[in-house]
């Protein structure tokens, strides 16, 4: 395997992105290979119970991973709890507060147009078989939740989360969609000692990423096949977020190229296609 010298523009793994209280943007076009997509974490508790920020030209989606909070944005006030999500248009200002604690994943992408504010309730998602579904077969079974996908109007962003069955592969068969979208994974709800192995490669003999990943880590997939596998006895949980290279037109879920040699197995994403 060749030795790769990483700089900020080629860095593909960001560790422990959930380690700090407050709002912290871990990945953005300025510090990574992403051209449009950014990811951050908003963690509030009794030591810091509120935060305000402007999103400027970036459409922004939040997915609540734990706790609950009140959000004011685009003239609307709402409460979000675990696995609820919200999409806000560019040029918005967020005001977030909690009486207890909350953990949000924040995803954003630059857009030219304004799209409407939209609130997504997890309890509604799990009732829709086109937004919450199981995919895969033996040894590669997982549950997908499409939180900010075909159910909302947006410019570039697509986001949701996946849980594997313990010891199973996900993103299988290996597939990629780099002509349409860039992507990143954020691993969550994986308490120690749980871990997974993430691969990102164009060539299996010289993978860009072959790494152990744990709760709070993020891996970028600007291009390449990107399967992962959880360890026996533990599931892998990860948020996935994508940004279309072409605003609106390229915002397609489940349109993938399967790695040659594995085409006989369906991607498992058919139910979620737009």
Backbone torsions as a table, in degrees:
resi	resn	phi	psi	omega
1	UNK	NA	137.5	-179.4
2	UNK	-74.6	155.2	176.3
3	UNK	-92.4	122.8	-178.3
4	UNK	-103.4	132.2	176.5
5	UNK	-94.9	115.2	-174.6
6	UNK	-92.4	137.2	166.3
7	UNK	-121.8	-175.0	-175.9
8	UNK	-59.6	-32.8	-175.9
9	UNK	-78.2	-16.9	-178.9
10	UNK	-112.9	-0.1	-180.0
11	UNK	-64.0	128.5	-176.8
12	UNK	-115.7	-11.1	179.7
13	UNK	-123.1	129.0	177.2
14	UNK	-121.5	117.2	-172.0
15	UNK	-91.6	148.2	169.3
16	UNK	49.1	52.0	-178.9
17	UNK	-72.7	-6.6	179.6
18	UNK	-105.5	23.3	-171.2
19	UNK	-88.4	-13.2	-171.8
20	UNK	-119.2	143.9	172.8
21	UNK	-79.3	144.2	-178.6
22	UNK	109.4	-163.8	176.6
23	UNK	-105.8	124.4	-179.0
24	UNK	-138.3	121.3	176.1
25	UNK	-87.0	115.7	-175.6
26	UNK	-89.2	-37.1	-174.5
27	UNK	-130.7	132.5	177.5
28	UNK	-155.0	168.4	179.8
29	UNK	-58.9	-26.2	-177.7
30	UNK	-75.2	-21.2	-177.3
31	UNK	-123.2	17.4	-175.4
32	UNK	-155.1	-175.7	177.3
33	UNK	-83.4	-3.2	177.5
34	UNK	-67.3	136.5	177.7
35	UNK	-92.0	-28.5	-176.7
36	UNK	-130.7	-33.2	-167.3
37	UNK	-84.0	139.2	172.7
38	UNK	-131.5	151.0	178.8
39	UNK	-138.3	138.2	175.1
40	UNK	-146.9	177.9	-179.0
41	UNK	-129.2	139.0	175.3
42	UNK	-120.5	108.2	-178.3
43	UNK	-120.4	118.3	-178.7
44	UNK	-123.2	147.0	175.9
45	UNK	-155.3	-160.5	-175.7
46	UNK	-68.0	-23.3	178.2
47	UNK	-77.5	-29.5	175.0
48	UNK	-146.4	105.2	-168.8
49	UNK	-103.4	-2.0	-179.5
50	UNK	-152.0	158.3	178.7
51	UNK	-154.2	146.7	176.3
52	UNK	-131.0	142.7	177.8
53	UNK	-161.9	154.3	176.0
54	UNK	-101.3	144.4	-178.4
55	UNK	-99.6	-7.0	177.7
56	UNK	56.1	-128.2	-173.7
57	UNK	-86.7	13.6	-172.7
58	UNK	-107.5	120.5	168.1
59	UNK	-63.1	143.8	-169.8
60	UNK	-138.9	132.5	175.5
61	UNK	-120.5	139.6	175.3
62	UNK	-117.8	138.1	172.6
63	UNK	-121.8	124.1	-177.8
64	UNK	-81.1	119.7	-178.4
65	UNK	-94.2	-24.1	179.9
66	UNK	-165.1	152.4	176.8
67	UNK	77.1	-159.4	179.8
68	UNK	-153.6	154.7	-177.3
69	UNK	-156.0	162.2	171.7
70	UNK	-101.7	134.8	-179.0
71	UNK	-122.8	133.7	170.3
72	UNK	-115.5	124.2	-180.0
73	UNK	-161.0	139.1	176.1
74	UNK	52.5	38.9	175.9
75	UNK	79.6	7.9	-178.0
76	UNK	-121.3	141.0	173.3
77	UNK	-116.4	129.8	-178.3
78	UNK	-148.8	159.3	175.2
79	UNK	-104.5	137.5	176.2
80	UNK	-122.2	139.5	174.8
81	UNK	-126.3	-171.3	-168.2
82	UNK	-52.8	126.8	177.5
83	UNK	73.2	0.3	168.3
84	UNK	-70.1	159.4	-179.3
85	UNK	-141.5	162.2	177.2
86	UNK	-144.9	142.4	174.6
87	UNK	-116.6	131.4	178.9
88	UNK	-124.7	142.7	-179.5
89	UNK	-71.8	164.8	174.2
90	UNK	-56.5	157.8	179.2
91	UNK	67.8	20.5	178.0
92	UNK	-90.6	161.7	171.4
93	UNK	-123.0	125.8	177.8
94	UNK	-95.1	138.7	166.3
95	UNK	-128.0	116.9	-173.9
96	UNK	-123.3	134.2	178.0
97	UNK	-144.5	154.7	178.8
98	UNK	-140.4	147.5	173.9
99	UNK	-91.7	-6.5	-178.3
100	UNK	-134.1	-92.4	175.4
101	UNK	-155.1	159.0	179.5
102	UNK	-157.3	151.6	178.2
103	UNK	-135.6	114.7	178.5
104	UNK	-113.1	139.5	161.9
105	UNK	-91.8	132.5	-178.8
106	UNK	-114.4	126.9	176.6
107	UNK	-124.9	142.9	-179.5
108	UNK	-150.9	161.2	176.5
109	UNK	-152.8	146.7	178.3
110	UNK	-71.4	138.1	178.2
111	UNK	-141.0	156.3	177.3
112	UNK	-90.0	-29.7	-173.6
113	UNK	-104.7	162.4	173.1
114	UNK	-96.8	133.3	175.8
115	UNK	-120.3	155.3	-170.3
116	UNK	-70.7	152.1	170.2
117	UNK	-61.6	134.7	-179.2
118	UNK	-141.5	134.1	179.8
119	UNK	-110.1	131.0	-175.3
120	UNK	-118.8	120.7	179.8
121	UNK	-97.5	129.0	-178.9
122	UNK	-58.4	-38.2	-178.5
123	UNK	-63.6	-25.3	175.0
124	UNK	-81.9	-36.8	179.2
125	UNK	-59.3	-45.2	-174.1
126	UNK	-71.1	-10.2	176.0
127	UNK	-88.2	-9.3	-173.4
128	UNK	-107.2	111.5	-178.0
129	UNK	-68.2	-10.6	174.4
130	UNK	-88.3	-7.8	-179.5
131	UNK	-119.1	-20.9	178.7
132	UNK	-135.6	112.8	-173.4
133	UNK	-155.9	156.5	174.8
134	UNK	-92.1	145.6	-178.6
135	UNK	-138.1	159.8	176.2
136	UNK	89.8	173.8	-179.8
137	UNK	-121.6	-155.7	179.9
138	UNK	-55.2	131.5	179.4
139	UNK	72.6	0.1	176.9
140	UNK	-140.7	39.0	-178.7
141	UNK	-89.7	136.5	178.7
142	UNK	-153.1	164.6	-179.9
143	UNK	-114.9	124.8	-179.3
144	UNK	-106.2	141.5	176.1
145	UNK	-126.6	113.6	-178.1
146	UNK	-95.7	101.3	-172.5
147	UNK	-90.5	-41.8	-178.3
148	UNK	-129.4	72.6	-171.2
149	UNK	-133.2	-127.0	-178.1
150	UNK	-68.7	-11.0	179.4
151	UNK	-80.7	-8.4	179.2
152	UNK	-129.0	161.8	172.7
153	UNK	-95.4	126.1	-178.6
154	UNK	-156.1	173.7	-177.7
155	UNK	-94.7	-53.0	-178.4
156	UNK	-124.7	-33.0	-167.6
157	UNK	-71.9	138.6	166.8
158	UNK	-138.9	130.5	-176.5
159	UNK	-153.3	153.1	176.8
160	UNK	-176.4	-160.1	178.3
161	UNK	-148.4	159.6	-175.7
162	UNK	-134.2	140.0	169.0
163	UNK	-117.9	132.6	173.1
164	UNK	-89.3	161.6	162.6
165	UNK	-70.7	151.7	-178.7
166	UNK	-54.2	134.6	177.4
167	UNK	72.9	10.6	-176.2
168	UNK	-100.6	157.0	170.8
169	UNK	-81.2	151.8	167.2
170	UNK	-129.5	175.3	-172.6
171	UNK	52.4	40.7	-177.4
172	UNK	-120.4	136.5	2.6
173	UNK	-67.0	159.2	-178.4
174	UNK	-57.1	133.1	-178.1
175	UNK	-145.2	165.9	177.7
176	UNK	-149.3	161.5	-176.4
177	UNK	-150.2	36.8	-169.6
178	UNK	-67.0	-22.1	178.0
179	UNK	-71.0	-26.9	-179.0
180	UNK	-97.3	-45.2	-167.4
181	UNK	-143.9	146.6	165.5
182	UNK	-98.2	157.2	-172.1
183	UNK	-145.9	157.0	168.2
184	UNK	-143.1	153.9	174.3
185	UNK	-112.5	143.1	172.4
186	UNK	-127.7	122.0	-175.1
187	UNK	-86.9	133.8	-176.1
188	UNK	-148.9	166.0	179.7
189	UNK	53.4	43.7	179.3
190	UNK	-128.3	70.8	-178.2
191	UNK	-62.6	147.3	178.2
192	UNK	-55.6	141.4	13.2
193	UNK	-94.5	15.6	-175.7
194	UNK	-59.5	141.3	170.9
195	UNK	-154.5	170.4	178.0
196	UNK	-138.0	169.9	174.4
197	UNK	-115.5	123.6	-179.6
198	UNK	-109.7	133.2	174.3
199	UNK	-115.7	143.0	167.6
200	UNK	-137.8	122.6	-175.6
201	UNK	-157.6	150.2	164.5
202	UNK	-102.0	-25.3	179.8
203	UNK	-134.4	120.2	-176.9
204	UNK	-62.9	-20.5	179.0
205	UNK	-83.0	-10.4	-178.7
206	UNK	-148.0	66.3	-174.5
207	UNK	-68.2	143.8	174.8
208	UNK	-69.8	-35.0	177.3
209	UNK	-136.9	131.2	168.4
210	UNK	-144.7	89.8	-165.0
211	UNK	-141.1	149.2	167.6
212	UNK	-76.4	134.2	-179.8
213	UNK	-128.5	147.4	-177.7
214	UNK	-133.4	175.9	-178.6
215	UNK	-50.5	128.1	178.3
216	UNK	93.3	-12.9	177.4
217	UNK	-77.0	153.9	175.9
218	UNK	-129.5	138.1	176.3
219	UNK	-124.2	134.6	-177.8
220	UNK	-96.9	143.4	177.9
221	UNK	-129.8	72.8	177.2
222	UNK	-64.8	-25.8	177.5
223	UNK	-164.5	161.4	174.5
224	UNK	104.1	160.7	175.3
225	UNK	-72.5	148.6	-169.7
226	UNK	-147.2	56.1	175.5
227	UNK	-75.1	158.6	171.8
228	UNK	-139.9	167.3	-179.7
229	UNK	-144.5	135.7	177.6
230	UNK	-88.1	161.2	179.0
231	UNK	-81.9	152.7	177.7
232	UNK	-54.6	137.6	178.9
233	UNK	88.3	-8.5	-179.7
234	UNK	-137.1	146.5	174.8
235	UNK	-95.8	157.8	168.8
236	UNK	-98.6	133.8	173.5
237	UNK	-118.8	130.3	178.5
238	UNK	-148.7	141.5	167.1
239	UNK	-79.0	140.5	171.8
240	UNK	-122.7	135.8	177.9
241	UNK	-136.7	137.6	-178.7
242	UNK	-130.5	153.3	173.7
243	UNK	-130.3	127.0	179.8
244	UNK	-71.6	139.6	175.8
245	UNK	-68.6	-33.9	179.6
246	UNK	-110.9	116.6	-176.0
247	UNK	-55.4	133.6	-178.3
248	UNK	68.0	-62.4	-172.9
249	UNK	-61.8	-36.5	-177.0
250	UNK	-89.1	2.2	-175.6
251	UNK	-83.7	77.7	-175.4
252	UNK	-125.8	131.8	178.6
253	UNK	-100.7	139.5	173.0
254	UNK	81.1	4.7	175.4
255	UNK	-93.1	100.7	-168.6
256	UNK	-133.6	161.3	170.6
257	UNK	-106.7	117.5	179.9
258	UNK	-82.2	140.1	-179.6
259	UNK	-56.7	130.9	177.6
260	UNK	-52.7	135.8	-176.8
261	UNK	101.3	-16.3	-179.2
262	UNK	-119.2	14.8	-172.9
263	UNK	-69.2	-17.2	-178.2
264	UNK	-69.2	-21.3	178.9
265	UNK	-95.1	130.7	176.9
266	UNK	-64.5	155.0	-177.5
267	UNK	-67.4	-22.8	-176.3
268	UNK	85.2	-3.5	-175.9
269	UNK	-99.4	4.1	-172.4
270	UNK	-58.5	-37.8	-176.9
271	UNK	-64.6	-24.9	-176.6
272	UNK	-97.0	1.7	-177.3
273	UNK	-65.1	144.7	-179.5
274	UNK	-75.9	NA	NA
